[in-house]
Amino acid sequence: MTSSPSPGLRKVNSMLLHEVAEVVRSLKDPRLGFVTITGVDTTPDLRTARAYYSVLGSAEESEACAEALEAAAGHVRGEIGHRVRMRYTPAIIFAPDHSIEEGAKISNLLREIARKDKES
């Protein structure tokens, strides 16, 4: 997306972020361990919402979480439809958010550089 969303679309994204997070938190699937919904981007026609998530855990746990979220997408959409008054309930597509991992890598690199500077 090259331009920032309109104020109305930002409001829809914020509301959907809250609702998707609530629904995912209520799911009883053990594969969902430590998952956090970090953001939602809705298409301008409000037909599709991409929900970004991060998982605290191993690569295997992340993969299991991705499978669980994909399997639950229809249920999440149905729950959103009951909770929110919208002309269309958007299809929910879950996508991993790697920004937290990238931030941790950058932080580790900066710490390593600072440690090496102290040693010299």
N, CA and C atoms as an extended XYZ file, in Angstrom:
360
Properties=species:S:1:pos:R:3:atomname:S:1:resname:S:1:resid:I:1 pbc="F F F"
N         0.847       -1.175        0.000 N   MET     1
C         0.000        0.000        0.000 CA  MET     1
C         0.897        1.244        0.000 C   MET     1
N         0.745        2.094       -0.989 N   THR     2
C         1.639        3.233       -1.120 CA  THR     2
C         1.154        4.445       -0.338 C   THR     2
N        -0.139        4.615       -0.221 N   SER     3
C        -0.634        5.764        0.535 CA  SER     3
C        -1.205        5.295        1.857 C   SER     3
N        -1.300        6.230        2.797 N   SER     4
C        -1.844        5.851        4.094 CA  SER     4
C        -3.357        5.759        3.994 C   SER     4
N        -3.956        4.906        4.810 N   PRO     5
C        -5.404        4.739        4.738 CA  PRO     5
C        -6.135        6.005        5.184 C   PRO     5
N        -7.356        6.144        4.707 N   SER     6
C        -8.184        7.285        5.085 CA  SER     6
C        -8.519        7.191        6.571 C   SER     6
N        -8.942        8.294        7.175 N   PRO     7
C        -9.321        8.245        8.595 CA  PRO     7
C       -10.406        7.210        8.882 C   PRO     7
N       -11.363        7.074        7.970 N   GLY     8
C       -12.414        6.073        8.164 CA  GLY     8
C       -11.872        4.663        8.141 C   GLY     8
N       -10.963        4.395        7.211 N   LEU     9
C       -10.371        3.064        7.110 CA  LEU     9
C        -9.466        2.779        8.306 C   LEU     9
N        -8.766        3.802        8.796 N   ARG    10
C        -7.954        3.616       10.016 CA  ARG    10
C        -8.844        3.239       11.189 C   ARG    10
N       -10.022        3.849       11.277 N   LYS    11
C       -10.958        3.542       12.363 CA  LYS    11
C       -11.457        2.096       12.243 C   LYS    11
N       -11.772        1.671       11.020 N   VAL    12
C       -12.195        0.282       10.799 CA  VAL    12
C       -11.061       -0.671       11.166 C   VAL    12
N        -9.827       -0.356       10.738 N   ASN    13
C        -8.679       -1.204       11.071 CA  ASN    13
C        -8.493       -1.335       12.570 C   ASN    13
N        -8.620       -0.229       13.286 N   SER    14
C        -8.459       -0.237       14.737 CA  SER    14
C        -9.536       -1.080       15.408 C   SER    14
N       -10.767       -0.913       14.962 N   MET    15
C       -11.874       -1.673       15.530 CA  MET    15
C       -11.701       -3.159       15.244 C   MET    15
N       -11.309       -3.492       14.005 N   LEU    16
C       -11.103       -4.898       13.667 CA  LEU    16
C        -9.923       -5.493       14.427 C   LEU    16
N        -8.874       -4.706       14.634 N   LEU    17
C        -7.736       -5.177       15.426 CA  LEU    17
C        -8.207       -5.624       16.807 C   LEU    17
N        -8.993       -4.781       17.440 N   HIS    18
C        -9.511       -5.100       18.781 CA  HIS    18
C       -10.374       -6.360       18.743 C   HIS    18
N       -11.286       -6.420       17.798 N   GLU    19
C       -12.213       -7.554       17.740 CA  GLU    19
C       -11.519       -8.856       17.362 C   GLU    19
N       -10.639       -8.819       16.370 N   VAL    20
C        -9.922      -10.040       15.978 CA  VAL    20
C        -9.076      -10.540       17.149 C   VAL    20
N        -8.409       -9.620       17.844 N   ALA    21
C        -7.598      -10.021       19.000 CA  ALA    21
C        -8.465      -10.685       20.065 C   ALA    21
N        -9.636      -10.124       20.320 N   GLU    22
C       -10.546      -10.709       21.322 CA  GLU    22
C       -10.986      -12.112       20.908 C   GLU    22
N       -11.375      -12.268       19.645 N   VAL    23
C       -11.836      -13.575       19.176 CA  VAL    23
C       -10.696      -14.589       19.225 C   VAL    23
N        -9.516      -14.216       18.761 N   VAL    24
C        -8.374      -15.149       18.776 CA  VAL    24
C        -8.033      -15.530       20.217 C   VAL    24
N        -8.087      -14.557       21.128 N   ARG    25
C        -7.800      -14.840       22.536 CA  ARG    25
C        -8.795      -15.843       23.116 C   ARG    25
N       -10.035      -15.848       22.615 N   SER    26
C       -11.064      -16.745       23.149 CA  SER    26
C       -11.000      -18.156       22.556 C   SER    26
N       -10.214      -18.358       21.504 N   LEU    27
C       -10.107      -19.674       20.883 CA  LEU    27
C        -9.418      -20.659       21.821 C   LEU    27
N        -9.863      -21.882       21.785 N   LYS    28
C        -9.341      -22.905       22.704 CA  LYS    28
C        -8.280      -23.797       22.082 C   LYS    28
N        -7.758      -23.425       20.931 N   ASP    29
C        -6.765      -24.245       20.245 CA  ASP    29
C        -5.412      -24.133       20.949 C   ASP    29
N        -4.845      -25.251       21.426 N   PRO    30
C        -3.557      -25.191       22.136 CA  PRO    30
C        -2.393      -24.745       21.252 C   PRO    30
N        -2.539      -24.825       19.934 N   ARG    31
C        -1.474      -24.389       19.032 CA  ARG    31
C        -1.310      -22.871       19.027 C   ARG    31
N        -2.273      -22.164       19.595 N   LEU    32
C        -2.234      -20.703       19.563 CA  LEU    32
C        -1.417      -20.095       20.691 C   LEU    32
N        -0.863      -20.890       21.579 N   GLY    33
C         0.058      -20.445       22.626 CA  GLY    33
C         0.167      -18.945       22.829 C   GLY    33
N         1.330      -18.391       22.519 N   PHE    34
C         1.612      -16.980       22.738 CA  PHE    34
C         1.529      -16.211       21.424 C   PHE    34
N         0.312      -16.027       20.929 N   VAL    35
C         0.092      -15.285       19.690 CA  VAL    35
C        -0.470      -13.906       20.026 C   VAL    35
N        -0.019      -12.906       19.297 N   THR    36
C        -0.497      -11.542       19.464 CA  THR    36
C        -0.893      -10.994       18.107 C   THR    36
N        -2.072      -10.410       18.026 N   ILE    37
C        -2.505       -9.748       16.801 CA  ILE    37
C        -1.912       -8.341       16.861 C   ILE    37
N        -1.064       -8.008       15.891 N   THR    38
C        -0.308       -6.756       15.950 CA  THR    38
C        -0.874       -5.657       15.066 C   THR    38
N        -1.706       -6.011       14.109 N   GLY    39
C        -2.263       -4.990       13.231 CA  GLY    39
C        -3.260       -5.585       12.271 C   GLY    39
N        -4.089       -4.714       11.696 N   VAL    40
C        -5.053       -5.137       10.676 CA  VAL    40
C        -5.039       -4.101        9.564 C   VAL    40
N        -4.958       -4.571        8.324 N   ASP    41
C        -5.077       -3.717        7.145 CA  ASP    41
C        -6.273       -4.204        6.354 C   ASP    41
N        -7.238       -3.334        6.172 N   THR    42
C        -8.451       -3.668        5.439 CA  THR    42
C        -8.388       -3.036        4.052 C   THR    42
N        -8.859       -3.764        3.048 N   THR    43
C        -8.908       -3.206        1.702 CA  THR    43
C        -9.948       -2.086        1.670 C   THR    43
N        -9.782       -1.112        0.782 N   PRO    44
C       -10.737        0.008        0.726 CA  PRO    44
C       -12.186       -0.411        0.499 C   PRO    44
N       -12.417       -1.547       -0.169 N   ASP    45
C       -13.801       -1.996       -0.380 CA  ASP    45
C       -14.355       -2.759        0.830 C   ASP    45
N       -13.545       -2.916        1.885 N   LEU    46
C       -13.910       -3.570        3.151 CA  LEU    46
C       -14.258       -5.054        2.990 C   LEU    46
N       -13.803       -5.664        1.915 N   ARG    47
C       -14.114       -7.080        1.688 CA  ARG    47
C       -13.079       -8.018        2.275 C   ARG    47
N       -11.865       -7.524        2.491 N   THR    48
C       -10.771       -8.363        2.982 CA  THR    48
C        -9.984       -7.613        4.047 C   THR    48
N        -9.649       -8.300        5.110 N   ALA    49
C        -8.815       -7.723        6.167 CA  ALA    49
C        -7.643       -8.664        6.411 C   ALA    49
N        -6.444       -8.117        6.323 N   ARG    50
C        -5.237       -8.887        6.611 CA  ARG    50
C        -4.872       -8.608        8.067 C   ARG    50
N        -4.919       -9.658        8.891 N   ALA    51
C        -4.601       -9.538       10.317 CA  ALA    51
C        -3.173      -10.046       10.525 C   ALA    51
N        -2.306       -9.171       11.006 N   TYR    52
C        -0.912       -9.525       11.242 CA  TYR    52
C        -0.751      -10.048       12.664 C   TYR    52
N         0.061      -11.071       12.825 N   TYR    53
C         0.264      -11.670       14.138 CA  TYR    53
C         1.738      -11.977       14.359 C   TYR    53
N         2.100      -12.027       15.632 N   SER    54
C         3.438      -12.486       15.992 CA  SER    54
C         3.283      -13.599       17.018 C   SER    54
N         4.262      -14.490       17.015 N   VAL    55
C         4.226      -15.650       17.903 CA  VAL    55
C         5.524      -15.694       18.680 C   VAL    55
N         5.404      -15.882       19.981 N   LEU    56
C         6.570      -16.065       20.823 CA  LEU    56
C         6.818      -17.560       20.928 C   LEU    56
N         7.925      -18.023       20.346 N   GLY    57
C         8.214      -19.449       20.397 CA  GLY    57
C         9.109      -19.867       19.249 C   GLY    57
N         9.246      -21.160       19.109 N   SER    58
C        10.130      -21.747       18.097 CA  SER    58
C         9.490      -21.672       16.713 C   SER    58
N        10.255      -22.029       15.716 N   ALA    59
C         9.740      -22.062       14.346 CA  ALA    59
C         8.599      -23.073       14.220 C   ALA    59
N         8.710      -24.204       14.917 N   GLU    60
C         7.651      -25.215       14.883 CA  GLU    60
C         6.379      -24.676       15.516 C   GLU    60
N         6.516      -23.943       16.620 N   GLU    61
C         5.343      -23.353       17.276 CA  GLU    61
C         4.721      -22.282       16.391 C   GLU    61
N         5.541      -21.530       15.692 N   SER    62
C         5.032      -20.509       14.773 CA  SER    62
C         4.258      -21.153       13.635 C   SER    62
N         4.791      -22.245       13.103 N   GLU    63
C         4.114      -22.958       12.021 CA  GLU    63
C         2.781      -23.545       12.495 C   GLU    63
N         2.771      -24.133       13.672 N   ALA    64
C         1.529      -24.691       14.222 CA  ALA    64
C         0.503      -23.580       14.450 C   ALA    64
N         0.962      -22.435       14.924 N   CYS    65
C         0.078      -21.294       15.151 CA  CYS    65
C        -0.509      -20.808       13.826 C   CYS    65
N         0.323      -20.746       12.786 N   ALA    66
C        -0.152      -20.315       11.468 CA  ALA    66
C        -1.245      -21.252       10.961 C   ALA    66
N        -1.051      -22.552       11.154 N   GLU    67
C        -2.055      -23.531       10.730 CA  GLU    67
C        -3.348      -23.356       11.523 C   GLU    67
N        -3.228      -23.129       12.822 N   ALA    68
C        -4.408      -22.948       13.662 CA  ALA    68
C        -5.172      -21.684       13.269 C   ALA    68
N        -4.453      -20.603       13.005 N   LEU    69
C        -5.121      -19.361       12.611 CA  LEU    69
C        -5.811      -19.525       11.260 C   LEU    69
N        -5.147      -20.182       10.332 N   GLU    70
C        -5.751      -20.406        9.016 CA  GLU    70
C        -7.030      -21.231        9.153 C   GLU    70
N        -6.971      -22.266        9.993 N   ALA    71
C        -8.150      -23.111       10.202 CA  ALA    71
C        -9.284      -22.346       10.882 C   ALA    71
N        -8.948      -21.369       11.710 N   ALA    72
C        -9.952      -20.624       12.473 CA  ALA    72
C       -10.462      -19.382       11.752 C   ALA    72
N        -9.919      -19.064       10.578 N   ALA    73
C       -10.265      -17.812        9.899 CA  ALA    73
C       -11.767      -17.664        9.658 C   ALA    73
N       -12.428      -18.724        9.240 N   GLY    74
C       -13.871      -18.666        9.014 CA  GLY    74
C       -14.642      -18.402       10.289 C   GLY    74
N       -14.235      -19.061       11.356 N   HIS    75
C       -14.874      -18.846       12.661 CA  HIS    75
C       -14.661      -17.406       13.129 C   HIS    75
N       -13.448      -16.905       12.965 N   VAL    76
C       -13.140      -15.527       13.371 CA  VAL    76
C       -14.015      -14.558       12.590 C   VAL    76
N       -14.144      -14.784       11.296 N   ARG    77
C       -14.991      -13.919       10.471 CA  ARG    77
C       -16.434      -13.955       10.956 C   ARG    77
N       -16.936      -15.133       11.256 N   GLY    78
C       -18.310      -15.263       11.760 CA  GLY    78
C       -18.515      -14.503       13.062 C   GLY    78
N       -17.565      -14.636       13.974 N   GLU    79
C       -17.654      -13.918       15.251 CA  GLU    79
C       -17.611      -12.409       15.047 C   GLU    79
N       -16.752      -11.959       14.133 N   ILE    80
C       -16.675      -10.527       13.825 CA  ILE    80
C       -18.035      -10.062       13.292 C   ILE    80
N       -18.646      -10.878       12.433 N   GLY    81
C       -19.963      -10.548       11.884 CA  GLY    81
C       -21.021      -10.374       12.949 C   GLY    81
N       -20.936      -11.155       14.035 N   HIS    82
C       -21.894      -11.027       15.137 CA  HIS    82
C       -21.608       -9.809       16.009 C   HIS    82
N       -20.361       -9.424       16.118 N   ARG    83
C       -19.950       -8.367       17.037 CA  ARG    83
C       -20.002       -6.962       16.433 C   ARG    83
N       -19.833       -6.852       15.120 N   VAL    84
C       -19.622       -5.561       14.479 CA  VAL    84
C       -20.688       -5.331       13.411 C   VAL    84
N       -21.203       -4.113       13.385 N   ARG    85
C       -22.178       -3.768       12.353 CA  ARG    85
C       -21.442       -3.167       11.161 C   ARG    85
N       -21.326       -3.969       10.136 N   MET    86
C       -20.714       -3.519        8.887 CA  MET    86
C       -21.574       -4.074        7.748 C   MET    86
N       -21.582       -3.376        6.627 N   ARG    87
C       -22.331       -3.876        5.468 CA  ARG    87
C       -21.799       -5.250        5.062 C   ARG    87
N       -20.490       -5.381        5.004 N   TYR    88
C       -19.849       -6.653        4.676 CA  TYR    88
C       -18.904       -7.018        5.811 C   TYR    88
N       -18.916       -8.289        6.171 N   THR    89
C       -17.910       -8.758        7.114 CA  THR    89
C       -16.710       -9.184        6.281 C   THR    89
N       -15.561       -8.548        6.487 N   PRO    90
C       -14.413       -8.870        5.636 CA  PRO    90
C       -13.890      -10.285        5.864 C   PRO    90
N       -13.384      -10.873        4.808 N   ALA    91
C       -12.667      -12.141        4.925 CA  ALA    91
C       -11.385      -11.842        5.695 C   ALA    91
N       -11.049      -12.697        6.635 N   ILE    92
C        -9.861      -12.494        7.464 CA  ILE    92
C        -8.735      -13.367        6.924 C   ILE    92
N        -7.624      -12.723        6.605 N   ILE    93
C        -6.423      -13.430        6.159 CA  ILE    93
C        -5.340      -13.160        7.197 C   ILE    93
N        -4.810      -14.209        7.788 N   PHE    94
C        -3.758      -14.051        8.791 CA  PHE    94
C        -2.394      -14.063        8.118 C   PHE    94
N        -1.544      -13.117        8.512 N   ALA    95
C        -0.195      -13.011        7.954 CA  ALA    95
C         0.794      -12.781        9.092 C   ALA    95
N         1.930      -13.451        9.056 N   PRO    96
C         2.922      -13.256       10.121 CA  PRO    96
C         3.516      -11.852       10.084 C   PRO    96
N         3.743      -11.304       11.255 N   ASP    97
C         4.386       -9.994       11.404 CA  ASP    97
C         5.790      -10.263       11.928 C   ASP    97
N         6.771      -10.060       11.078 N   HIS    98
C         8.155      -10.355       11.451 CA  HIS    98
C         8.878       -9.138       12.016 C   HIS    98
N         8.192       -8.036       12.201 N   SER    99
C         8.857       -6.807       12.647 CA  SER    99
C         9.450       -6.959       14.050 C   SER    99
N         8.803       -7.709       14.913 N   ILE   100
C         9.335       -7.898       16.272 CA  ILE   100
C        10.640       -8.697       16.206 C   ILE   100
N        10.649       -9.746       15.378 N   GLU   101
C        11.868      -10.541       15.209 CA  GLU   101
C        12.983       -9.685       14.622 C   GLU   101
N        12.651       -8.879       13.614 N   GLU   102
C        13.652       -8.015       12.992 CA  GLU   102
C        14.192       -7.000       13.996 C   GLU   102
N        13.298       -6.454       14.818 N   GLY   103
C        13.722       -5.510       15.855 CA  GLY   103
C        14.670       -6.161       16.847 C   GLY   103
N        14.383       -7.414       17.218 N   ALA   104
C        15.250       -8.134       18.147 CA  ALA   104
C        16.624       -8.387       17.521 C   ALA   104
N        16.655       -8.721       16.230 N   LYS   105
C        17.937       -8.941       15.541 CA  LYS   105
C        18.761       -7.657       15.522 C   LYS   105
N        18.115       -6.544       15.203 N   ILE   106
C        18.809       -5.255       15.172 CA  ILE   106
C        19.330       -4.898       16.552 C   ILE   106
N        18.504       -5.122       17.567 N   SER   107
C        18.917       -4.832       18.939 CA  SER   107
C        20.141       -5.672       19.326 C   SER   107
N        20.130       -6.951       18.964 N   ASN   108
C        21.271       -7.826       19.260 CA  ASN   108
C        22.527       -7.365       18.531 C   ASN   108
N        22.383       -6.960       17.272 N   LEU   109
C        23.533       -6.458       16.524 CA  LEU   109
C        24.098       -5.192       17.164 C   LEU   109
N        23.238       -4.295       17.581 N   LEU   110
C        23.698       -3.064       18.233 CA  LEU   110
C        24.422       -3.370       19.550 C   LEU   110
N        23.889       -4.334       20.313 N   ARG   111
C        24.551       -4.732       21.559 CA  ARG   111
C        25.926       -5.321       21.270 C   ARG   111
N        26.022       -6.127       20.222 N   GLU   112
C        27.297       -6.740       19.847 CA  GLU   112
C        28.305       -5.668       19.430 C   GLU   112
N        27.846       -4.683       18.676 N   ILE   113
C        28.733       -3.582       18.260 CA  ILE   113
C        29.207       -2.803       19.484 C   ILE   113
N        28.297       -2.516       20.404 N   ALA   114
C        28.666       -1.772       21.614 CA  ALA   114
C        29.659       -2.572       22.452 C   ALA   114
N        29.474       -3.880       22.537 N   ARG   115
C        30.390       -4.745       23.307 CA  ARG   115
C        31.778       -4.720       22.669 C   ARG   115
N        31.837       -4.815       21.352 N   LYS   116
C        33.123       -4.804       20.648 CA  LYS   116
C        33.813       -3.445       20.792 C   LYS   116
N        33.040       -2.355       20.795 N   ASP   117
C        33.609       -1.026       20.983 CA  ASP   117
C        34.232       -0.889       22.377 C   ASP   117
N        33.590       -1.481       23.384 N   LYS   118
C        34.127       -1.431       24.739 CA  LYS   118
C        35.424       -2.217       24.845 C   LYS   118
N        35.518       -3.318       24.105 N   GLU   119
C        36.713       -4.163       24.141 CA  GLU   119
C        37.908       -3.487       23.446 C   GLU   119
N        37.651       -2.584       22.499 N   SER   120
C        38.763       -1.974       21.770 CA  SER   120
C        39.319       -0.780       22.461 C   SER   120
